[in-house]
Amino acid sequence: SIIDREMIEASGFTEIPDLLRLVPGFHVSYDSGHIVAAGYHMLHDRYVRHQQILIDGRSVYSPLLGGINWSELPIVIDDIERIEVVRGPNASTYGSNSFLGVINIITRKPEKDRAAIGASIGSYESRKSYFNIDRRLGEQYTLRISAEALDTENYRDHNQYDKGMLSGLLNYEYEQGSAFIELSLVNSSQETPGAISTAQAVADRKQSGNQTDYTNRRTLVQRAGLNHEINDNWDVRIELTNKEENNPYVVWGRAGYQARQL
């Protein structure tokens, strides 16, 4: 299944996972007001790690989370050219985490100068804004810069969610190939309200089970790559990626910290 640019613009969706509602068999679920999972045939909870998510062919699966955080992708909807969805087992072609299918998000290739800016408001004091700039620097260089900010109180007490994202891509094209440098930074903060009893839910389902728990995440990704055609039969593809994830949190009143570098 292919979700092209025309379908994206006609959908009116403001979140990337919601676009998968256009694919037969896909379901998007929410928890505490933000998107947590999108999967095929409802298998999007414990089996989400068996679904491969790619941006321009690069996996965005997070071993730290055991899956993908849809709210923290380093792109905005305006960056997307199309989304290709392959359903069913594809591990032999796409590698690990591909048992339930593959979602490949293809971004726009900056071919001319273009700029976009947008903002929206919604329920639970939700505010979202973004901007996107594509710039052609001469005949061989193109530059794309994207940013997004989101702030919402969500449905329950002590459940505020904030996100900031900034990404940049510099691409160089020459006769026998291309090279690129990419940098993205995503910061997010989520207050976690915790569980409440049935009696508490009957009295006020919006109340929080605690006023202390939260999780903060900071993800920095640096990439550089080269695609070079040697001749009609041979080419060379090289990519270097550095990904750093940092996650201080408080769960049940106890503080912790997770960090991972890939």
N, C-alpha and C positions, 0 to 999 in steps of 0.2 A: 504494500500500500504506500502511496506517495501523497503527502500533504504539500501542495505547491504554494507559491506565494499568493496566488489569487484566493485560494481557500483560506489561508492565514488571515488575509485582510478582511475577507467577508465574514469570518467567524465572530469577530468582535472580542475574542478572548484576550485577556491581559496577562495570563500566566502560561508558560510554555507547556507544562504537563496537560493543561486543559485541551490543548490541540489534539492530544491523543484520543479524545472523545470522538473525533472524526474517523477513527480507525475501528472497524467492526471487531467486537470482542474485548475492547479495552475499557478499563474502569479506573477512575481516579478517586482516591479517598482522601479525606481530611481528618486531622486530629488537632483539637484546640485551635481551630481557625486557619491553619496553614496546611499546604499540601505535603503529604508525607509519602505517598506511594501512588504509582501508576503501573498497572500490570494487565496481562492478558488472561482472559477467562477467570477473573477474580483472584488469580494466584499472584498477589502483590504484597503479601505480608511476609511470612516466613520464607517464601520462595523468591523474594525480590532479588536476592544475590545471584540468582540464576538467569538474570535478564541483563544483557549487555547494553550499555548506553554509551554512544560515541558522539563526539563533536568533531566533524571533519575527519572521521576515521580514528580519532584518539579517544581511548577509554577515559571516562570520568568517574569510574567506579572507585569508591573510597574504602580501602581496607579498614580504616579507623572506624567507619560507621557500619561496615558490613553491608554496604549498598550505596545508594546515591541520595544526596540531599537535593531535591528538585528546586528548592527555594534558593539555592546558592550556586546555580550554574553561572559561569562567567560571561554570559551573553544576555542580550535582551531580545524580545520578539522581533524587533525591527532589524536585527542582524541576520535573521534566518531567511535563506532562499527556499529551502524545502526540507521536509523530514521524510526519510525513507524507513519503513517499518517492515522487517522480515519476521514473520511469525513461525513458531515451531523451532525444534532443535537445530542449531547452526554452529555448534562448538567446533566442528571440523574446519569450518571456514573462518570463523571470527575468534576462535580461542575460547578460553575459560569464561564462565558466567554467561553463556549463550544458549542455555538449554531451553528457556522459555521464549527466546526471540532476541532480535537486535533492533535497536532504535538508533539510527544515524542521523544526527542533526547537521545539515549542510549549511554553512553560513554564506552570506552574500560575498561575492568577489568585488572589491572596490574597482569599478571601471570608469567612474566619473565622480566629480565633486558632488557631494550630497550631504544634507544635514536634516535631522529630525529631532523633535523634542515633544514630550508628552507628559501629561499629569492626569491623575484620577483620584477620586475620593470614594469611599464606600462605607458600609456598615462597620460598627465597632471602632469608629474613629480611624479608619484605614486611610492612609495617604501614600500615594506612590508617584514617583516622577522618574523620568529617564531622558537621556539624550544620546544621540548617535551621530558620528561624523565620519564620512568617507572622503578621503582626499587623495587625488592623483598627483604625485610629485614627479613631474617629468614623464618620460616615455616608459621607464622601467620600474619606478617605485610607486607603491600604493600604501596608504596609511588608514587604519580604522581605529577609532577610539569610541568606547561605549561606557556609559555609567548608569547606575540605577540606585535609587534609594526607596526603601519601604519602611513604613511605621504603622503598626496596628495594635490596638488593645486586645483584640481577639474576643472570644465569647465569654470566657470565664475570668474571674478575678485573678490577679497575679499571673497574667498570661501575656504580657506585652511582648511583641516581637519586632525587632529592628534589624535591617540589613542595609549594607552599603557595598556596592560593587563597582570596580573600575578595571577596565581591560584595554589593552592596546596591541595592535598587530601591524608590523612593518613587513611588507613583502617586496622582494626584488625578482624581476623576471628577465631572463636573457634567452638567447637563441636556443640553447640546449637544456634549459631547465629553469628552476626557480629556487630561491632561498627565502627564509623568513625568520623573524624574531618576534616572540609573543610574551607578554607579561600580563598577569591577571591577579587581582587581590580582592578577596571577599571577606568582609567582617559581618558577623551576625551575633545577636544576643536574644535569648529566649527565656522568659520567666516560665517555670513549670509549676502548674497549680497543684499537682499531685492528686491522689485518689480521695474520694469521699464516700461515706456510707450511703446505703439506700435511704435511710431516714434524712440525712443531710441533703440528698438529691431531691427528695420530695419537698423539703422545706425551701431550698434554693439551689437549683442545679448549677447556678453560675458561681457558687462560692468555691473558695480554694481550700485545699487540705493543708496548706502551709503558706508561709509568706517569706520563705528563705531560699527555696531551690531555684536554680537557674543554670543555664549552660551558655557559654560564649565560644564561638569558633572563629578562627582566623586561618584562611587558606591562601597561600602564596604559590603561584605556579609560574615558572620561567621556562620557556621553550625556545629552541633554535633548530632549524632543519634545512636540509638540502636535498633537492631532487634533480639529478643530473643524468641526461641521456648520453650514453657513450656512443652507441650506434643503433641500428634498427633492431638488434637482438638483445642489447644489454643496457641496463641503466643502474644507477646507484641512488639509494635513498638512505639518508642518515638523519636521525633525530636525537637530540639531547634534551632531557626534561628534568627539572628539579622541582619537586613539590613538597611544601612544608605545611603541616597541619598542626595547629595548637588549640587545645580545648580545655580551659579551666571550667570547673563546674561545681555545683553543690547539689547533692542528692540526699534526701532525708536528713538535712541539716549537716551533712559531713562534706567537707571540701575535698576535691580531687583535681588531678591534672593529667591530660593525655597529650602526647606529642608524637608525631611520626614524620619522618623524612624519607622520600622516595627519589 
